Each structure stands twice: as C-alpha cells, then as structure tokens.
C-alpha cells in the first residue's frame, strides 16, 4: 500500500509540472484550463473530467505511435473539446432526466459552437482543437453529428477524443445517471467498434486499459492536490 501511495504521489507531481509547454506560454495555458474546468464543472463538480480525458487520450495516442508534438496538440484538444457548452443553458446541461427532442437539438449545438469559438486561430494547436470540438460526436459509420462525417474523414484526434469522452462519461455520475464501472464502460466501447468508434482506436484502448484504470483512480475526485489550471502532459520518460 505504501508503494502504491508513493507511485500516486509521483504521478500527481509529474502531472502538476510536466506539460507547461502546451502553447509554451503559461498565462495562456492558465486561462485555457480555467475556462475548460469551469465548463466541465457544470456537470462534474471537481472539473477533473479534462484531466481524465487527456490522460486516457494520451495513453491511446502512445499506443498508436503518435509523436510528441501530436500528443501535445491532442492534450490541448481534449481539454477544449466541450468549450461550446458555454452557450448551452443550464436547463439543458443539468436536466436530471432524458432530454426532449427540442432540448437534444439545443445540446447538440455545442459542437458547432465550439468550432466557432476556436476556428481561425493562427496557432495550429488551436486549429486542431477547433476540429476536435466540431467532430468529437461524429461516428465511424456516419451516424454522428453535426456533419455526418464517415470513417477517416473524421480527424484522427477527434476520433480519439470520441472514444475517451464516451468512456469517461459512462464512468462519471451525472444529474441524469449513475456511474458505470470502468470494466462495463470498456465493454460498451468495444461493442461500438466499427459503428460508433474507429476500430483501430478501440484496439489501442485495449492495449492500455490497465493504465487507463490507474488514471481513472488517480483523478477520481478533487483530492488529487493538482491545481486544475496546471494541466500537464506525461514526461517523455514515464513509460
């Protein structure tokens, strides 16, 4: 148990100090993470959804062989994916039950709204985040929204975020549902391979499920001791 606690403390320290290089300028990163955690805290009081999402996404990206620059961009994109929820009213976001058809149409607007907020930047990192905001609810078979993109026409970072976003949503308590166990969520994602999700990404998830479990437990609540705005990538030597 003591060794596990030491490993957890080391992991938290690395997350608190490692990726201050996204966009390379700490004040901008500070603002970005404060906005992202505010958006997420409407549904998740701790705001730790953005940490879990990026941790899972980066593990999958490593398994897929993405280079360090691609992983840095993915970390930022994962954090910003739901920024469009800023325009969605609380009565929809926080409704403790199933959305009616009109409310569902309002909820879906967050993807296009996120793209409008982020698009047109001179920074390629932010341009990629705009595409992820737009496309993270697209599905491999073309049945997603808002555009109905199919397969490889969906940007790869958005396909990765689609998997980890669903995974974390399934395992998180919300006003309208209880949390599923992580093993159950893994099974649901696997069932969606080839329809909802890119099969290659689901396969990569299968390679790192033990590590996803570790981060799921590490970022389970606000007791992690990491300031939410100090979002961090993994150190290159962690593996």
C-alpha positions in Angstrom: 0.0 0.0 0.0 2.8 2.4 0.9 4.5 1.8 -2.5 1.2 2.4 -4.3 0.8 5.7 -2.4 4.4 6.7 -3.4 3.6 5.9 -7.0 0.4 8.0 -6.8 2.3 10.9 -5.3 4.9 10.7 -8.1 2.3 10.6 -10.8 0.5 13.6 -9.4 3.7 15.6 -9.2 4.5 14.8 -12.8 1.1 15.8 -13.9 1.4 19.1 -12.0 4.7 20.0 -13.6 5.2 18.4 -17.0 3.2 20.0 -19.7 3.5 23.7 -19.1 4.8 23.7 -22.7 1.4 23.4 -24.5 1.4 26.7 -26.4 4.6 27.3 -24.5 3.2 30.3 -22.6 1.9 29.6 -19.1 -0.5 32.6 -18.8 -2.4 31.5 -21.9 -2.5 27.9 -20.6 -3.7 29.1 -17.3 -6.7 30.9 -18.9 -7.5 28.0 -21.1 -7.6 25.5 -18.3 -9.6 27.7 -16.0 -12.2 28.1 -18.7 -12.2 24.4 -19.6 -12.6 23.3 -15.9 -15.4 25.9 -15.4 -17.2 24.4 -18.4 -16.8 20.9 -17.2 -17.6 21.7 -13.5 -21.2 22.5 -14.5 -21.6 18.7 -14.8 -18.7 17.4 -12.8 -18.2 19.4 -9.6 -14.5 18.6 -9.5 -13.7 19.7 -13.1 -11.3 16.7 -13.3 -13.0 15.4 -16.5 -10.4 17.3 -18.5 -7.6 15.5 -16.7 -9.0 12.1 -17.2 -9.9 12.7 -20.8 -6.4 13.9 -21.7 -4.7 11.1 -19.7 -6.8 8.4 -21.5 -6.3 10.1 -24.9 -2.5 10.4 -24.4 -2.2 6.7 -23.4 -4.1 5.7 -26.5 -2.0 8.0 -28.7 1.2 6.5 -27.3 -0.1 3.0 -28.1 -0.9 4.2 -31.7 2.7 5.6 -32.1 1.8 9.3 -32.3 4.8 11.6 -31.9 5.3 14.0 -29.0 4.1 17.1 -30.9 0.9 15.3 -32.0 0.3 14.2 -28.4 0.8 17.8 -27.1 -1.8 19.0 -29.6 -4.1 16.2 -28.6 -3.8 17.2 -24.9 -5.0 20.7 -25.7 -7.7 19.5 -28.0 -9.0 17.1 -25.4 -9.2 19.8 -22.8 -11.1 22.2 -25.2 -13.4 19.7 -26.8 -16.6 20.8 -24.9 -15.8 24.6 -24.9 -19.0 25.1 -26.9 -21.1 24.1 -23.9 -20.6 27.7 -22.7 -23.6 28.6 -25.0 -25.8 25.7 -23.8 -28.3 26.8 -21.0 -28.2 25.1 -17.6 -31.7 23.8 -18.0 -30.4 21.5 -20.8 -26.9 20.7 -19.4 -28.1 20.0 -15.9 -31.5 18.4 -16.6 -31.9 15.4 -14.3 -33.6 13.2 -16.9 -33.8 12.4 -20.6 -33.8 15.4 -22.9 -36.8 16.0 -25.0 -36.3 16.4 -28.8 -36.1 20.2 -28.7 -33.6 20.1 -25.8 -31.5 17.5 -27.6 -31.2 19.7 -30.6 -30.0 22.5 -28.3 -27.5 20.3 -26.6 -26.0 19.2 -30.0 -25.2 22.8 -30.9 -22.2 22.7 -28.6 -20.1 21.0 -31.2 -20.6 23.7 -33.8 -20.4 26.4 -31.2 -17.0 25.1 -30.0 -15.8 25.2 -33.6 -16.9 28.8 -34.0 -15.1 29.8 -30.8 -11.8 28.2 -31.8 -11.6 28.4 -35.6 -9.5 30.9 -37.4 -6.5 30.9 -35.0 -3.0 31.4 -36.3 -1.9 28.6 -33.9 -2.1 25.1 -35.5 -2.7 23.7 -32.0 -5.9 25.8 -31.6 -7.0 25.0 -35.2 -6.7 21.3 -34.4 -8.7 21.9 -31.2 -11.4 23.6 -33.3 -11.7 20.4 -35.5 -11.9 18.2 -32.4 -14.6 20.5 -30.9 -16.6 20.1 -34.1 -16.1 16.4 -34.7 -15.9 14.6 -31.4 -19.5 13.5 -31.7 -19.1 12.2 -35.2 -19.3 8.4 -35.6 -17.3 6.0 -37.7 -20.4 4.8 -39.6 -21.6 8.4 -40.4 -24.5 8.5 -37.9 -23.0 11.2 -35.7 -23.4 14.9 -35.6 -23.2 17.7 -36.6 -22.0 16.9 -40.1 -22.3 13.1 -40.5 -18.6 12.6 -41.4 -17.7 8.9 -42.0 -14.6 6.9 -41.1 -11.2 8.6 -42.0 -12.9 11.8 -43.0 -13.2 12.4 -39.2 -9.9 13.9 -38.0 -7.8 11.4 -36.0 -7.6 13.5 -32.9 -11.4 13.8 -32.9 -11.8 10.0 -33.3 -9.5 9.5 -30.2 -11.4 12.1 -28.2 -14.7 10.5 -29.2 -13.6 7.2 -27.6 -12.3 8.7 -24.3 -15.1 11.2 -24.0 -17.7 8.3 -24.0 -15.5 6.2 -21.7 -15.3 9.0 -19.1 -19.0 9.9 -19.5 -20.0 6.3 -18.8 -17.9 6.1 -15.7 -19.0 9.6 -14.3 -22.0 10.3 -12.2 -24.3 13.0 -13.7 -27.6 14.6 -12.8 -29.4 12.2 -15.1 -27.5 8.9 -14.4 -25.2 6.9 -12.1 -21.7 5.9 -13.0 -20.9 2.6 -14.7 -17.9 0.5 -13.5 -14.9 1.0 -15.8 -14.9 -2.6 -16.9 -18.5 -2.2 -18.1 -17.6 1.0 -19.9 -14.7 -0.7 -21.7 -17.2 -3.3 -22.9 -19.6 -0.7 -24.2 -16.8 1.0 -26.1 -15.7 -2.4 -27.6 -19.3 -3.0 -28.7 -19.2 0.3 -30.6 -16.1 -0.6 -32.6 -16.8 -0.2 -36.3 -20.1 1.6 -35.8 -19.6 4.4 -33.3 -15.8 4.2 -33.0 -12.7 3.8 -35.2 -11.8 0.1 -34.7 -8.0 0.9 -34.6 -8.5 3.3 -31.7 -10.7 0.8 -29.8 -7.9 -1.8 -30.3 -5.3 0.7 -29.0 -7.5 1.3 -25.9 -7.4 -2.4 -25.2 -3.6 -2.3 -25.0 -3.7 0.4 -22.3 -6.7 -0.4 -20.2 -4.6 -1.1 -17.1 -3.1 2.3 -17.4 -6.4 3.9 -18.0 -7.7 2.3 -14.8 -4.7 3.8 -12.9 -5.6 7.3 -14.1 -9.3 6.7 -13.5 -8.4 6.1 -9.9 -5.9 8.9 -9.6 -8.3 11.5 -11.0 -11.5 10.2 -9.3 -12.1 13.3 -7.1 -10.8 16.7 -6.1 -8.3 15.2 -3.6 -5.5 14.9 -6.1 -3.9 18.1 -5.0 -3.3 19.3 -8.5 -4.3 22.9 -9.3 -6.8 22.4 -12.2 -5.2 25.1 -14.3 -1.8 23.4 -14.3 -2.7 20.8 -16.8 0.2 18.5 -17.6 1.3 16.0 -20.2 3.2 12.9 -19.3 7.0 13.2 -19.1 8.6 11.5 -22.0 10.5 9.1 -19.8 7.4 7.9 -17.9 7.0 4.6 -19.7 
